[in-house]
Amino acid sequence: KRGSFSFINSDPVIIKIMIKWLNDICKIPKKQVKFRLYIHKIYAHEECEKFWSKELKVPLSQIKITYKPTPHKVKRNPGYKGCLKVDAGGVELFRKFLGWKEGTLEHLKLI
């Protein structure tokens, strides 16, 4: 919607791969990447932002938090630390990504 590249996932390994891709391929330093953690309000006491900060080796100040409302009172997945959105670059990277996506779809004969 905003013309920038965004990616969201709850798996720290996938997030690390995406950060490495942004750094190595797109030449965007980690310090320029923005992170937003989406987590249910009832888990605020778990300080999941500290988990992500340590896991990704980024300062807490680089991670913003959005609490989601939920009717649930019991955590179903004890290892869940929220979904982390990775936001980087501007419209130029967004357009490059769209081109890479189209090329990949054509190569795989999916379009």
Secondary structure, DSSP 8 states (H G I E B T S, - for coil): --SSEEEEES-HHHHHHHHHHHHHTT---GGG-EEEEEEEGGGGGG-HHHHHHHHHT--GGGEEEEEE--S--S-S-TT---EEEEEE--HHHHHHHHHHHHHHHHHTT--
